[in-house]
Amino acid sequence: MNKNEYFVEEYDDGELISTTDFDDVNSALRFYATSWRNGYHAELYRNKLDLDGNIIKTEKFKETWK
């Protein structure tokens, strides 16, 4: 089973309101920026996948691109 590599969580007043999955970083970054512009707190994550597409680790945006 193949998983999406990136996902964005949106929060409103500290409450999770949505989680959206993406296959590519450009789409995830666009959605992340739009969420902030629309007044939501957003977190961007990257799933590290093994060769079979299973998630082995999830990293936050700032940890992923150090």
C-alpha distances in whole Angstrom, upper triangle without the diagonal:
4,7,10,13,16,17,20,22,25,28,31,34,32,30,26,26,23,19,18,15,15,14,17,20,23,22,21,24,26,25,26,29,30,29,31,34,33,34,31,30,27,25,22,19,17,14,14,11,11,11,8,6,7,10,13,16,17,20,23,24,27,26,23,26,29
4,7,9,12,14,18,20,23,26,30,32,30,28,25,24,21,17,16,12,12,10,14,16,19,18,17,21,23,22,22,26,27,26,29,31,31,32,29,28,24,22,19,17,14,11,12,9,10,10,7,5,7,9,12,14,15,18,20,21,24,23,20,23,26
4,6,9,10,14,16,20,23,26,29,26,25,21,21,18,14,12,9,9,8,12,14,17,16,14,18,20,18,19,23,23,23,25,28,27,28,25,24,21,18,16,13,11,8,10,8,10,11,10,6,7,7,11,12,12,15,17,18,21,20,17,20,23
4,6,7,11,14,17,20,24,27,25,23,19,19,16,12,10,6,6,5,8,10,13,12,11,14,16,15,16,19,20,19,22,24,24,25,22,21,18,16,13,11,9,7,10,9,12,13,12,9,10,9,13,13,11,13,15,15,19,18,15,18,21
4,7,11,14,17,20,24,27,24,23,20,20,17,13,11,8,7,6,7,8,12,11,10,13,15,14,15,18,19,19,21,23,24,25,22,21,17,14,11,8,6,5,7,7,11,13,13,9,10,9,11,11,9,11,12,12,16,15,12,14,18
4,7,10,14,17,20,23,21,20,17,17,14,10,9,6,5,6,7,7,10,9,7,9,12,11,11,14,16,15,17,20,20,21,18,17,13,11,7,6,5,6,9,11,14,16,16,13,13,11,13,12,9,10,10,10,13,13,11,13,16
4,7,10,13,17,20,18,17,13,13,10,7,5,4,6,8,9,9,11,10,7,10,12,10,9,13,14,13,15,18,18,18,15,14,10,8,6,5,7,8,12,13,17,19,19,15,15,13,15,13,10,10,10,10,14,14,13,15,18
4,7,10,13,16,15,14,11,11,8,6,5,7,8,12,12,11,12,10,7,9,10,8,6,10,11,9,11,14,14,15,11,10,7,6,5,6,9,11,15,17,21,23,23,19,18,16,18,16,12,12,10,10,13,15,14,15,18
4,7,10,13,11,10,7,8,6,4,7,9,11,15,16,14,16,14,10,12,13,10,8,12,12,9,11,14,14,13,10,8,6,5,7,8,11,13,17,19,23,25,25,21,20,17,19,17,13,13,11,11,14,16,16,18,20
4,7,10,9,8,6,6,5,6,8,12,14,18,18,16,17,15,12,13,13,10,8,11,11,7,9,12,11,10,6,6,5,7,9,11,15,17,21,23,26,29,28,25,24,21,23,20,17,16,13,14,16,18,18,20,22
4,6,6,5,4,5,7,9,12,15,18,21,22,20,21,19,16,16,16,13,11,13,13,9,10,13,11,9,6,5,6,8,12,14,18,20,23,25,29,32,31,27,26,23,25,22,18,18,15,16,18,20,20,22,24
4,5,5,7,7,9,12,15,18,21,24,25,23,23,21,19,19,19,15,14,15,14,10,11,13,11,8,6,6,9,12,15,18,21,23,27,29,33,35,35,31,30,27,29,26,22,22,19,19,21,23,24,25,27
4,6,9,10,13,15,18,22,24,28,28,26,26,24,22,22,22,19,17,18,17,13,13,15,13,10,8,8,11,14,17,20,24,26,29,31,35,38,37,34,32,29,30,27,24,23,20,21,22,24,25,27,28
4,7,9,12,14,17,20,23,26,26,25,26,24,21,21,22,19,16,18,18,14,14,17,15,12,9,8,10,12,15,17,21,23,26,29,32,35,35,31,29,26,27,24,21,20,17,18,19,21,23,25,26
4,6,9,12,15,18,21,25,26,24,25,23,20,21,21,18,16,19,18,14,15,18,16,13,10,10,11,12,16,17,21,22,26,28,31,34,33,30,28,25,26,24,20,20,18,19,21,23,24,26,27
4,6,8,11,15,18,21,22,21,22,20,17,18,19,16,14,17,16,13,14,17,15,14,10,9,9,10,13,14,18,19,22,24,28,31,29,26,24,22,23,21,18,18,16,17,19,21,22,24,26
4,7,10,14,17,21,22,21,22,19,17,18,18,14,14,16,15,11,14,16,13,13,9,10,10,12,14,16,19,20,24,25,29,31,30,27,25,23,25,23,20,20,18,19,21,23,23,25,28
4,6,10,13,17,18,18,19,16,13,16,16,12,12,15,14,11,13,16,14,14,11,11,10,11,12,13,16,17,21,22,26,28,27,23,22,20,23,21,17,18,16,17,20,22,21,23,26
4,7,10,14,15,15,17,14,11,14,14,11,11,15,14,12,14,17,16,16,13,12,10,10,10,10,13,14,17,19,22,24,23,19,19,16,19,17,14,15,14,15,18,19,18,21,24
4,7,10,12,12,14,11,8,12,12,9,10,13,13,11,14,17,16,17,14,14,11,11,10,10,12,13,17,18,21,23,22,18,18,16,19,18,15,15,14,15,18,19,18,20,23
4,7,9,10,12,10,8,11,12,10,11,15,15,14,17,19,19,20,17,17,13,12,10,10,10,10,14,14,18,19,18,15,15,13,17,16,13,14,14,14,18,18,16,19,22
4,6,7,9,7,6,10,11,9,11,14,14,15,17,19,19,21,18,18,14,13,10,10,10,11,13,14,17,18,18,14,15,14,17,16,14,15,14,14,17,18,16,17,21
4,7,9,8,8,11,13,12,14,17,17,18,20,22,23,24,22,21,18,16,13,12,10,10,12,12,15,16,15,12,14,14,16,16,15,15,16,15,19,19,16,17,21
4,6,6,7,9,10,11,13,15,16,17,19,21,22,23,21,21,17,16,12,12,10,11,13,14,17,17,18,14,17,16,18,17,15,15,15,14,17,17,14,15,18
4,6,5,6,9,10,10,12,14,15,17,18,20,21,19,18,15,13,10,10,9,11,13,14,18,19,20,17,18,16,18,17,14,13,13,10,13,14,11,11,15
4,5,5,6,9,10,11,12,14,16,17,18,20,19,19,15,15,12,13,12,15,17,18,21,22,23,20,22,20,22,20,18,17,16,13,16,17,14,14,17
4,5,5,6,9,10,11,12,15,15,16,19,17,17,14,14,11,13,13,15,17,18,22,23,23,20,21,20,22,21,18,17,16,14,17,19,16,16,20
4,5,5,6,9,10,11,13,14,15,17,15,14,11,10,7,9,10,12,15,17,20,22,22,19,19,18,20,18,15,14,13,10,14,16,13,14,18
4,5,5,6,9,10,11,12,14,16,14,14,11,10,8,10,11,15,17,19,23,24,25,22,22,20,22,20,16,15,13,10,12,15,13,13,16
4,5,5,6,9,10,11,12,15,14,14,12,12,11,13,15,18,20,22,26,27,27,24,25,23,25,23,20,18,16,13,16,19,17,16,20
4,6,5,6,9,10,10,13,11,12,9,10,9,12,14,17,20,22,25,27,27,23,24,22,24,22,19,17,15,13,16,19,17,18,21
4,6,5,7,9,10,11,9,9,6,7,7,10,13,16,19,21,25,27,27,23,24,21,23,20,17,15,12,10,13,16,15,15,18
4,5,5,6,9,10,10,10,8,10,10,13,16,19,22,24,28,30,31,27,27,25,26,24,20,18,15,12,14,18,17,16,19
4,5,5,6,9,9,10,9,12,12,16,18,21,24,26,30,32,32,28,29,26,28,26,22,21,18,16,18,21,20,20,23
4,5,5,7,5,7,6,9,11,14,17,20,23,26,29,31,31,28,27,25,27,24,21,19,16,15,17,20,20,20,23
4,5,5,5,6,6,10,11,15,18,21,25,27,31,33,33,30,29,27,28,25,21,19,16,14,16,19,19,19,21
4,5,7,9,10,13,15,18,21,24,28,30,34,36,36,32,32,30,31,29,25,23,20,17,19,22,22,22,24
4,6,9,10,14,16,19,22,25,28,31,34,36,36,33,33,30,32,29,25,24,21,19,21,24,24,24,27
4,7,9,13,15,19,22,25,29,31,35,37,37,33,33,30,32,29,25,23,20,19,20,23,24,24,26
4,6,10,13,16,19,22,26,28,32,34,34,30,30,27,28,25,22,20,17,16,18,21,21,22,24
4,7,10,14,17,20,23,26,30,32,32,29,28,25,26,23,19,17,14,13,15,18,19,20,21
4,7,10,14,16,20,22,26,29,29,25,24,21,23,20,16,14,11,10,12,15,16,17,19
4,7,10,13,16,19,23,26,26,22,21,18,19,16,12,10,7,7,10,12,12,14,16
4,7,10,13,16,20,22,23,19,19,16,17,14,10,9,6,5,9,10,10,11,14
4,7,10,13,16,19,20,16,15,12,13,10,7,5,4,5,9,9,8,11,13
4,6,9,13,16,16,13,13,10,11,8,6,5,6,7,10,9,7,10,13
4,6,10,13,13,10,9,6,7,6,4,6,9,10,13,12,9,13,15
4,7,10,11,9,8,6,6,5,6,8,11,12,14,12,10,13,15
4,7,8,5,5,5,6,7,9,11,15,16,18,16,13,16,18
4,5,5,5,7,6,9,12,14,18,19,21,19,16,19,21
4,6,7,10,10,13,15,18,21,22,24,22,19,21,23
4,6,9,10,14,16,19,22,23,26,23,21,23,26
4,7,9,12,13,16,19,20,23,21,18,21,23
4,6,9,11,14,18,19,22,20,18,21,23
4,6,7,11,14,16,19,16,15,18,20
4,7,10,14,16,18,15,14,17,19
4,7,10,13,15,12,11,15,16
4,7,10,12,10,9,13,15
4,7,8,6,6,10,11
4,6,5,6,9,11
4,5,5,7,9
4,6,6,7
4,6,6
4,6
4
